[in-house]
């Protein structure tokens, strides 16, 4: 079972969604909790994945060694490449974020 963590950017993107899209995201999170890196499409590096829904994409990192999925952002097709590039530039920061969150929650 995977834990789901979110970034501030993801939370802001999520807050902008309508209720039907929020419900879809919750269903995707349930899939991620149970299946981790078997959900969505892999992108450029092994831990980076995206899951499409209703013309949007959720971007997330799957850390199998921590049993954590870190949800990073939600965007449309137009912003896809810019979002992926931004994620790749900050990839080290995200792992540190996961480790710190695990420590805060007493799980590391």
C-alpha positions as CSV (number, residue, x, y, z in Angstrom):
1,X,0.0,0.0,0.0
2,X,1.4,3.4,-1.0
3,X,1.1,6.6,0.9
4,X,0.0,9.7,-1.1
5,X,1.8,13.0,-0.5
6,X,1.1,16.2,-2.4
7,X,3.1,19.3,-3.1
8,X,1.8,22.9,-2.6
9,X,1.6,23.2,-6.4
10,X,-0.6,20.1,-6.6
11,X,-2.9,21.4,-3.9
12,X,-3.3,24.7,-5.7
13,X,-4.1,22.9,-8.9
14,X,-6.5,20.6,-7.2
15,X,-8.4,23.5,-5.5
16,X,-9.1,25.0,-9.0
17,X,-10.9,21.8,-10.2
18,X,-14.6,21.4,-10.2
19,X,-16.2,18.8,-8.1
20,X,-16.4,16.1,-10.8
21,X,-12.7,16.5,-11.5
22,X,-11.9,16.3,-7.8
23,X,-13.9,13.1,-7.6
24,X,-11.8,11.7,-10.5
25,X,-8.6,12.7,-8.8
26,X,-9.8,10.9,-5.6
27,X,-10.4,7.7,-7.7
28,X,-6.9,8.0,-9.2
29,X,-5.4,8.3,-5.7
30,X,-7.2,5.1,-4.7
31,X,-5.6,3.4,-7.7
32,X,-2.2,4.8,-6.7
33,X,-2.5,3.6,-3.1
34,X,-3.0,0.1,-4.3
35,X,-0.9,-0.1,-7.5
36,X,1.8,2.6,-7.3
37,X,3.9,2.6,-10.5
38,X,1.4,0.4,-12.4
39,X,-0.9,3.5,-12.8
40,X,-0.5,5.9,-15.7
41,X,2.2,6.3,-18.2
42,X,5.9,6.5,-17.5
43,X,7.8,9.6,-18.6
44,X,11.5,10.1,-19.3
45,X,12.8,8.7,-15.9
46,X,11.5,5.6,-14.2
47,X,9.9,7.3,-11.2
48,X,8.0,10.0,-13.1
49,X,4.5,9.2,-14.3
50,X,1.4,10.9,-15.6
51,X,-2.2,9.9,-15.5
52,X,-4.7,11.4,-17.9
53,X,-8.3,12.3,-17.0
54,X,-10.8,14.5,-18.7
55,X,-8.2,16.3,-20.8
56,X,-6.0,16.9,-17.8
57,X,-2.9,15.2,-16.5
58,X,-1.7,14.4,-13.0
59,X,2.0,14.2,-12.6
60,X,3.5,12.1,-9.9
61,X,6.7,10.4,-8.7
62,X,6.6,6.8,-7.4
63,X,9.1,6.0,-4.7
64,X,8.9,2.2,-4.3
65,X,11.6,2.1,-1.7
66,X,9.5,4.4,0.6
67,X,6.0,3.1,-0.6
68,X,5.2,6.8,-1.4
69,X,3.5,8.5,-4.4
70,X,4.3,12.2,-4.5
71,X,1.6,14.1,-6.5
72,X,3.3,17.1,-8.1
73,X,0.9,19.0,-10.4
74,X,-2.2,18.9,-12.6
75,X,-2.1,20.5,-16.1
76,X,-3.5,20.4,-19.5
77,X,-1.8,19.2,-22.7
78,X,-0.6,22.7,-23.5
79,X,1.5,22.9,-20.3
80,X,2.6,19.3,-20.4
81,X,6.2,19.8,-21.6
82,X,6.8,22.8,-19.4
83,X,5.5,20.9,-16.4
84,X,7.7,17.9,-17.1
85,X,10.7,20.1,-17.5
86,X,10.1,21.9,-14.2
87,X,9.7,18.5,-12.4
88,X,12.9,17.2,-13.9
89,X,14.8,20.3,-12.8
90,X,13.6,19.8,-9.2
91,X,13.8,16.0,-9.0
92,X,16.4,16.0,-6.2
93,X,14.3,18.4,-4.2
94,X,11.3,16.1,-4.4
95,X,13.1,13.1,-2.9
96,X,14.3,15.3,0.0
97,X,10.7,16.5,0.5
98,X,9.5,12.9,0.7
99,X,12.2,12.0,3.2
100,X,11.4,15.0,5.4
101,X,7.6,14.3,5.2
102,X,8.3,10.7,6.3
103,X,10.3,12.0,9.3
104,X,7.6,14.5,10.3
105,X,5.0,11.8,10.3
106,X,7.3,9.4,12.3
107,X,7.5,6.9,9.4
108,X,11.2,7.1,8.7
